[in-house]
Amino acid sequence: MAHIEPMSTNVKILYKFIDGAHFFVSNEREAAGLCVANADLKTAFDEVANQLNVLFEHNHGLKTDFRPAVPFDVFKNAIEASQLIAKGADQSGMMMAAMIQPWMYECKDSAQ
């Protein structure tokens, strides 16, 4: 009998750039308490999975393996494209790009 891997689940993470910092937050139950911010986009992006793993274990008692649904380079390109669209759509410069990004996770063994 073949071993079937469990399907990954995703959680929606909101990205925003505010006052010189890249923020990642979520209203999802699985990500309760998430707030990652850093002036460097890659640093903030990489920290999201670490924080999600810690928060999920603290909030739900299960170890998880969170990872972004897309690689950093793809995410960065999407952010840059959305910023260009926002600038083109709003000549006043008041509109800021934001994005909802899925992060995948699988539960590991229960916490002991």
C-alpha positions as CSV (number, residue, x, y, z in Angstrom):
1,M,0.0,0.0,0.0
2,A,1.4,3.4,-1.0
3,H,2.1,6.0,1.6
4,I,0.0,9.1,1.0
5,E,1.5,12.4,2.2
6,P,-0.9,14.8,4.0
7,M,-2.0,17.8,2.0
8,S,-0.6,21.1,3.0
9,T,-2.9,23.7,4.5
10,N,-2.4,27.4,3.9
11,V,-2.9,30.5,6.0
12,K,-3.3,34.0,4.5
13,I,-0.6,36.5,5.5
14,L,-1.0,40.2,4.7
15,Y,2.0,42.2,3.5
16,K,2.2,46.0,3.7
17,F,5.0,48.5,3.6
18,I,4.5,51.2,6.2
19,D,6.8,54.0,7.2
20,G,10.0,52.3,5.9
21,A,9.2,48.8,7.3
22,H,7.9,45.6,5.6
23,F,5.0,44.2,7.7
24,F,3.6,40.7,7.7
25,V,0.4,40.2,9.8
26,S,-2.6,37.9,9.7
27,N,-6.2,37.7,11.0
28,E,-6.3,34.0,10.6
29,R,-6.8,31.7,13.6
30,E,-3.7,29.7,12.7
31,A,-1.6,32.8,12.7
32,A,-3.0,34.5,15.8
33,G,-0.5,37.1,17.1
34,L,1.7,37.3,14.0
35,C,3.3,40.7,13.5
36,V,6.7,40.6,11.7
37,A,8.4,43.9,10.6
38,N,11.8,44.8,9.4
39,A,13.3,47.5,7.1
40,D,14.8,44.7,5.0
41,L,12.2,42.8,2.9
42,K,14.1,39.5,2.8
43,T,14.7,39.6,6.6
44,A,11.1,40.1,7.3
45,F,10.0,37.5,4.7
46,D,12.3,34.9,6.1
47,E,11.2,35.5,9.7
48,V,7.5,34.9,9.0
49,A,7.9,31.1,8.9
50,N,9.9,31.1,12.2
51,Q,7.3,33.2,14.0
52,L,4.4,31.1,12.6
53,N,6.0,27.9,13.8
54,V,6.4,29.4,17.3
55,L,3.0,31.0,17.5
56,F,1.2,27.8,16.2
57,E,2.8,25.6,18.8
58,H,2.1,28.2,21.6
59,N,-1.5,28.7,20.5
60,H,-2.5,25.2,19.4
61,G,0.0,22.8,21.0
62,L,1.2,21.4,17.7
63,K,4.5,21.6,16.0
64,T,4.3,22.8,12.4
65,D,6.5,23.4,9.4
66,F,5.4,26.7,7.8
67,R,6.9,27.8,4.6
68,P,6.0,30.5,2.0
69,A,3.9,29.3,-0.9
70,V,6.2,31.1,-3.3
71,P,10.0,31.7,-3.2
72,F,11.3,35.1,-2.0
73,D,12.3,36.2,-5.5
74,V,8.8,35.6,-6.9
75,F,7.2,37.4,-3.9
76,K,9.6,40.4,-4.4
77,N,8.8,40.6,-8.1
78,A,5.1,40.6,-7.3
79,I,5.5,43.4,-4.7
80,E,7.5,45.5,-7.2
81,A,4.9,45.0,-9.9
82,S,2.1,46.0,-7.6
83,Q,3.9,49.1,-6.5
84,L,4.2,50.1,-10.2
85,I,0.5,49.5,-10.7
86,A,-0.3,51.5,-7.5
87,K,1.8,54.5,-8.7
88,G,0.3,54.4,-12.2
89,A,-3.3,54.2,-10.8
90,D,-2.9,57.0,-8.3
91,Q,-1.0,60.0,-9.4
92,S,-1.2,61.6,-5.9
93,G,1.2,59.0,-4.6
94,M,-1.1,58.2,-1.6
95,M,-2.0,54.7,-2.7
96,M,0.3,52.0,-1.2
97,A,0.7,48.4,-2.5
98,A,-0.4,45.6,-0.3
99,M,-0.6,41.8,-0.9
100,I,-2.2,38.8,0.7
101,Q,0.2,35.9,0.5
102,P,-0.5,32.3,1.4
103,W,1.9,30.4,3.6
104,M,1.7,26.6,3.6
105,Y,2.0,24.4,6.7
106,E,1.8,20.8,7.8
107,C,1.4,19.7,11.3
108,K,4.1,17.5,12.8
109,D,3.7,15.1,15.7
110,S,1.8,16.5,18.7
111,A,3.8,18.4,21.3
112,Q,4.8,16.2,24.2
